[in-house]
Amino acid sequence: MTEERYDITKRTPQEIEKTNRQAQLVFKLNHTMPMTEEYAAVLRELFGERLGEGSYVSAPLQGVCFDKVTIGKNVYINGNCLMMSRGGITIEDDVQIAANASLISNNHDFYERQILTCKPILIKRGAWIGAGATILPGVTVGKFAVVGAAAVVTRDVPDYAVVVGNPARVTKILDESKFGR
């Protein structure tokens, strides 16, 4: 996977304007009554066509670059999710993400702190991300995998695996036949 680098000191006026608008939308989302048409409209404006049918993102939400987030169908993202999305985040269908999860697709260069190093995150179909888990840049979480609460995922998670700990490690492989899909 190729790492992209982004110099935050060289943002164009258009990039700054887009960042500011997304920050305003996140603020508005976080202060709008949930389960209302107004809330749904703010979600649609923030994620556009990249928010799949039947999906829901609970406030509060934090992060940047929501235009680089794609959310599949029937996804539920619980409150206080952090999406640092400069590297891109793709969440496939039927994913569940518990409260306080962090999806971090960018980091800072150790020496040039104004440079962001970016790698995409992919969370495959049916995965379940536990409360307080952190997914780091470049990680793929396999289909129907489970990331335990407070796990820090530094490398790819195989399909049907259960991972826990910091750094996360595989503790179990789920029976694929029990998913009926």
Short mmCIF file of the C-alpha atoms (twelve columns), coordinates in Angstrom:
data_MODEL
# 
_entry.id   MODEL 
# 
loop_
_atom_site.group_PDB 
_atom_site.id 
_atom_site.type_symbol 
_atom_site.label_atom_id 
_atom_site.label_alt_id 
_atom_site.label_comp_id 
_atom_site.label_asym_id 
_atom_site.label_seq_id 
_atom_site.Cartn_x 
_atom_site.Cartn_y 
_atom_site.Cartn_z 
_atom_site.pdbx_PDB_model_num 
ATOM 1   C CA . MET A 1   0.000   0.000   0.000  1 
ATOM 2   C CA . THR A 2   1.404   3.352   -1.037 1 
ATOM 3   C CA . GLU A 3   1.764   6.089   1.517  1 
ATOM 4   C CA . GLU A 4   0.726   9.561   0.403  1 
ATOM 5   C CA . ARG A 5   2.192   12.694  1.929  1 
ATOM 6   C CA . TYR A 6   0.271   15.925  2.386  1 
ATOM 7   C CA . ASP A 7   1.784   19.273  3.425  1 
ATOM 8   C CA . ILE A 8   -0.808  21.090  5.532  1 
ATOM 9   C CA . THR A 9   1.057   24.398  5.110  1 
ATOM 10  C CA . LYS A 10  0.297   24.371  1.370  1 
ATOM 11  C CA . ARG A 11  -3.489  24.100  1.486  1 
ATOM 12  C CA . THR A 12  -5.249  26.072  -1.222 1 
ATOM 13  C CA . PRO A 13  -7.991  28.585  -0.423 1 
ATOM 14  C CA . GLN A 14  -10.491 26.043  -1.822 1 
ATOM 15  C CA . GLU A 15  -9.179  23.326  0.509  1 
ATOM 16  C CA . ILE A 16  -9.395  25.681  3.481  1 
ATOM 17  C CA . GLU A 17  -12.952 26.634  2.531  1 
ATOM 18  C CA . LYS A 18  -13.947 22.950  2.220  1 
ATOM 19  C CA . THR A 19  -12.335 22.136  5.584  1 
ATOM 20  C CA . ASN A 20  -14.174 25.029  7.229  1 
ATOM 21  C CA . ARG A 21  -17.519 23.976  5.724  1 
ATOM 22  C CA . GLN A 22  -17.064 20.390  6.937  1 
ATOM 23  C CA . ALA A 23  -16.193 21.658  10.433 1 
ATOM 24  C CA . GLN A 24  -19.387 23.718  10.427 1 
ATOM 25  C CA . LEU A 25  -21.436 20.709  9.297  1 
ATOM 26  C CA . VAL A 26  -19.934 18.527  12.037 1 
ATOM 27  C CA . PHE A 27  -20.769 21.206  14.605 1 
ATOM 28  C CA . LYS A 28  -24.317 21.423  13.265 1 
ATOM 29  C CA . LEU A 29  -24.716 17.623  13.282 1 
ATOM 30  C CA . ASN A 30  -23.487 17.465  16.875 1 
ATOM 31  C CA . HIS A 31  -26.087 20.049  17.909 1 
ATOM 32  C CA . THR A 32  -29.103 18.776  15.968 1 
ATOM 33  C CA . MET A 33  -31.853 16.581  17.386 1 
ATOM 34  C CA . PRO A 34  -31.117 12.998  16.290 1 
ATOM 35  C CA . MET A 35  -33.635 10.886  14.380 1 
ATOM 36  C CA . THR A 36  -35.098 13.944  12.654 1 
ATOM 37  C CA . GLU A 37  -35.226 14.973  9.012  1 
ATOM 38  C CA . GLU A 38  -32.945 17.916  9.842  1 
ATOM 39  C CA . TYR A 39  -30.321 15.503  11.251 1 
ATOM 40  C CA . ALA A 40  -30.617 13.246  8.176  1 
ATOM 41  C CA . ALA A 41  -30.177 16.273  5.904  1 
ATOM 42  C CA . VAL A 42  -26.958 17.317  7.677  1 
ATOM 43  C CA . LEU A 43  -25.626 13.735  7.407  1 
ATOM 44  C CA . ARG A 44  -26.415 13.737  3.674  1 
ATOM 45  C CA . GLU A 45  -24.678 17.065  3.183  1 
ATOM 46  C CA . LEU A 46  -21.604 15.918  5.131  1 
ATOM 47  C CA . PHE A 47  -21.214 12.524  3.413  1 
ATOM 48  C CA . GLY A 48  -23.101 13.087  0.147  1 
ATOM 49  C CA . GLU A 49  -23.726 10.026  -2.000 1 
ATOM 50  C CA . ARG A 50  -21.059 8.179   -0.013 1 
ATOM 51  C CA . LEU A 51  -23.543 7.384   2.793  1 
ATOM 52  C CA . GLY A 52  -25.291 4.104   2.000  1 
ATOM 53  C CA . GLU A 53  -28.988 3.399   2.338  1 
ATOM 54  C CA . GLY A 54  -30.054 2.434   5.847  1 
ATOM 55  C CA . SER A 55  -26.832 3.722   7.429  1 
ATOM 56  C CA . TYR A 56  -26.690 5.973   10.471 1 
ATOM 57  C CA . VAL A 57  -23.941 7.960   12.175 1 
ATOM 58  C CA . SER A 58  -24.647 8.999   15.781 1 
ATOM 59  C CA . ALA A 59  -23.477 12.306  17.159 1 
ATOM 60  C CA . PRO A 60  -21.139 13.447  18.420 1 
ATOM 61  C CA . LEU A 61  -18.809 12.949  15.487 1 
ATOM 62  C CA . GLN A 62  -15.297 14.370  15.138 1 
ATOM 63  C CA . GLY A 63  -12.706 14.365  12.398 1 
ATOM 64  C CA . VAL A 64  -11.600 15.817  9.089  1 
ATOM 65  C CA . CYS A 65  -11.884 15.133  5.369  1 
ATOM 66  C CA . PHE A 66  -15.334 13.552  5.440  1 
ATOM 67  C CA . ASP A 67  -15.327 13.762  1.632  1 
ATOM 68  C CA . LYS A 68  -12.804 10.884  1.792  1 
ATOM 69  C CA . VAL A 69  -15.180 8.617   3.775  1 
ATOM 70  C CA . THR A 70  -17.416 6.075   2.067  1 
ATOM 71  C CA . ILE A 71  -20.027 4.252   4.147  1 
ATOM 72  C CA . GLY A 72  -21.901 1.254   2.742  1 
ATOM 73  C CA . LYS A 73  -25.470 0.116   3.351  1 
ATOM 74  C CA . ASN A 74  -26.899 -0.746  6.777  1 
ATOM 75  C CA . VAL A 75  -23.899 0.576   8.700  1 
ATOM 76  C CA . TYR A 76  -24.283 1.825   12.260 1 
ATOM 77  C CA . ILE A 77  -21.643 4.123   13.752 1 
ATOM 78  C CA . ASN A 78  -22.213 4.940   17.410 1 
ATOM 79  C CA . GLY A 79  -21.410 8.234   19.082 1 
ATOM 80  C CA . ASN A 80  -18.066 9.889   19.613 1 
ATOM 81  C CA . CYS A 81  -16.425 8.362   16.550 1 
ATOM 82  C CA . LEU A 82  -13.219 10.058  15.426 1 
ATOM 83  C CA . MET A 83  -12.553 9.901   11.678 1 
ATOM 84  C CA . MET A 84  -9.162  11.306  10.699 1 
ATOM 85  C CA . SER A 85  -9.822  10.644  7.030  1 
ATOM 86  C CA . ARG A 86  -7.115  12.348  4.954  1 
ATOM 87  C CA . GLY A 87  -5.892  8.899   3.790  1 
ATOM 88  C CA . GLY A 88  -9.414  7.680   3.035  1 
ATOM 89  C CA . ILE A 89  -11.803 5.455   4.966  1 
ATOM 90  C CA . THR A 90  -14.048 2.865   3.319  1 
ATOM 91  C CA . ILE A 91  -16.667 1.093   5.422  1 
ATOM 92  C CA . GLU A 92  -18.485 -1.693  3.580  1 
ATOM 93  C CA . ASP A 93  -22.079 -2.874  4.124  1 
ATOM 94  C CA . ASP A 94  -23.447 -4.200  7.436  1 
ATOM 95  C CA . VAL A 95  -20.596 -2.885  9.617  1 
ATOM 96  C CA . GLN A 96  -21.170 -1.947  13.250 1 
ATOM 97  C CA . ILE A 97  -18.884 0.518   14.992 1 
ATOM 98  C CA . ALA A 98  -19.330 0.988   18.740 1 
ATOM 99  C CA . ALA A 99  -18.954 4.225   20.697 1 
ATOM 100 C CA . ASN A 100 -15.636 6.016   21.025 1 
ATOM 101 C CA . ALA A 101 -13.960 4.269   18.086 1 
ATOM 102 C CA . SER A 102 -11.116 6.040   16.274 1 
ATOM 103 C CA . LEU A 103 -10.482 5.525   12.556 1 
ATOM 104 C CA . ILE A 104 -7.165  7.214   11.837 1 
ATOM 105 C CA . SER A 105 -5.950  7.116   8.226  1 
ATOM 106 C CA . ASN A 106 -3.280  9.780   8.624  1 
ATOM 107 C CA . ASN A 107 -0.379  10.533  10.911 1 
ATOM 108 C CA . HIS A 108 2.312   13.210  11.139 1 
ATOM 109 C CA . ASP A 109 5.832   12.718  9.826  1 
ATOM 110 C CA . PHE A 110 8.112   12.244  12.838 1 
ATOM 111 C CA . TYR A 111 10.512  14.987  11.710 1 
ATOM 112 C CA . GLU A 112 8.399   17.310  9.556  1 
ATOM 113 C CA . ARG A 113 5.264   17.590  11.671 1 
ATOM 114 C CA . GLN A 114 3.437   19.724  9.092  1 
ATOM 115 C CA . ILE A 115 3.542   16.745  6.704  1 
ATOM 116 C CA . LEU A 116 0.749   14.196  7.027  1 
ATOM 117 C CA . THR A 117 1.483   10.609  6.064  1 
ATOM 118 C CA . CYS A 118 -1.665  8.938   4.760  1 
ATOM 119 C CA . LYS A 119 -2.805  5.368   4.068  1 
ATOM 120 C CA . PRO A 120 -6.412  4.239   3.560  1 
ATOM 121 C CA . ILE A 121 -8.446  2.199   6.022  1 
ATOM 122 C CA . LEU A 122 -10.819 -0.505  4.757  1 
ATOM 123 C CA . ILE A 123 -13.415 -2.101  7.014  1 
ATOM 124 C CA . LYS A 124 -14.985 -5.017  5.161  1 
ATOM 125 C CA . ARG A 125 -18.555 -6.239  5.141  1 
ATOM 126 C CA . GLY A 126 -20.093 -7.317  8.437  1 
ATOM 127 C CA . ALA A 127 -17.158 -6.328  10.636 1 
ATOM 128 C CA . TRP A 128 -17.783 -5.224  14.210 1 
ATOM 129 C CA . ILE A 129 -15.517 -2.609  15.782 1 
ATOM 130 C CA . GLY A 130 -15.730 -2.605  19.597 1 
ATOM 131 C CA . ALA A 131 -16.033 0.387   21.907 1 
ATOM 132 C CA . GLY A 132 -12.927 2.519   22.129 1 
ATOM 133 C CA . ALA A 133 -11.046 0.596   19.435 1 
ATOM 134 C CA . THR A 134 -8.472  2.397   17.296 1 
ATOM 135 C CA . ILE A 135 -7.827  1.482   13.655 1 
ATOM 136 C CA . LEU A 136 -4.533  2.931   12.373 1 
ATOM 137 C CA . PRO A 137 -3.436  3.993   8.856  1 
ATOM 138 C CA . GLY A 138 -3.254  1.327   6.153  1 
ATOM 139 C CA . VAL A 139 -5.252  -1.312  8.050  1 
ATOM 140 C CA . THR A 140 -7.863  -3.595  6.478  1 
ATOM 141 C CA . VAL A 141 -10.341 -5.209  8.857  1 
ATOM 142 C CA . GLY A 142 -11.582 -8.437  7.251  1 
ATOM 143 C CA . LYS A 143 -15.178 -9.397  6.603  1 
ATOM 144 C CA . PHE A 144 -17.163 -10.405 9.684  1 
ATOM 145 C CA . ALA A 145 -14.087 -9.804  11.837 1 
ATOM 146 C CA . VAL A 146 -14.443 -8.515  15.400 1 
ATOM 147 C CA . VAL A 147 -12.155 -5.869  16.875 1 
ATOM 148 C CA . GLY A 148 -12.408 -6.026  20.669 1 
ATOM 149 C CA . ALA A 149 -13.056 -3.038  22.886 1 
ATOM 150 C CA . ALA A 150 -10.064 -0.722  23.284 1 
ATOM 151 C CA . ALA A 151 -7.965  -2.725  20.792 1 
ATOM 152 C CA . VAL A 152 -5.312  -0.837  18.840 1 
ATOM 153 C CA . VAL A 153 -5.176  -2.303  15.332 1 
ATOM 154 C CA . THR A 154 -1.772  -1.757  13.732 1 
ATOM 155 C CA . ARG A 155 -1.946  -4.436  11.004 1 
ATOM 156 C CA . ASP A 156 -4.537  -6.156  8.842  1 
ATOM 157 C CA . VAL A 157 -7.191  -8.322  10.496 1 
ATOM 158 C CA . PRO A 158 -8.081  -11.538 8.616  1 
ATOM 159 C CA . ASP A 159 -11.673 -12.342 7.630  1 
ATOM 160 C CA . TYR A 160 -13.660 -13.839 10.556 1 
ATOM 161 C CA . ALA A 161 -10.868 -13.135 13.071 1 
ATOM 162 C CA . VAL A 162 -11.364 -11.771 16.582 1 
ATOM 163 C CA . VAL A 163 -8.587  -9.407  17.647 1 
ATOM 164 C CA . VAL A 164 -7.962  -7.843  21.056 1 
ATOM 165 C CA . GLY A 165 -5.265  -5.898  22.848 1 
ATOM 166 C CA . ASN A 166 -2.618  -3.302  22.161 1 
ATOM 167 C CA . PRO A 167 -1.291  -4.037  19.661 1 
ATOM 168 C CA . ALA A 168 -4.255  -6.130  18.566 1 
ATOM 169 C CA . ARG A 169 -3.608  -9.834  18.054 1 
ATOM 170 C CA . VAL A 170 -5.796  -12.665 16.761 1 
ATOM 171 C CA . THR A 171 -7.330  -14.691 19.592 1 
ATOM 172 C CA . LYS A 172 -9.968  -16.627 17.681 1 
ATOM 173 C CA . ILE A 173 -11.281 -17.389 14.199 1 
ATOM 174 C CA . LEU A 174 -15.079 -17.404 13.918 1 
ATOM 175 C CA . ASP A 175 -16.995 -20.196 12.159 1 
ATOM 176 C CA . GLU A 176 -17.750 -18.796 8.688  1 
ATOM 177 C CA . SER A 177 -20.690 -21.183 8.238  1 
ATOM 178 C CA . LYS A 178 -22.601 -19.573 11.133 1 
ATOM 179 C CA . PHE A 179 -23.007 -16.314 9.240  1 
ATOM 180 C CA . GLY A 180 -25.310 -17.772 6.583  1 
ATOM 181 C CA . ARG A 181 -24.101 -15.344 3.960  1 
# 
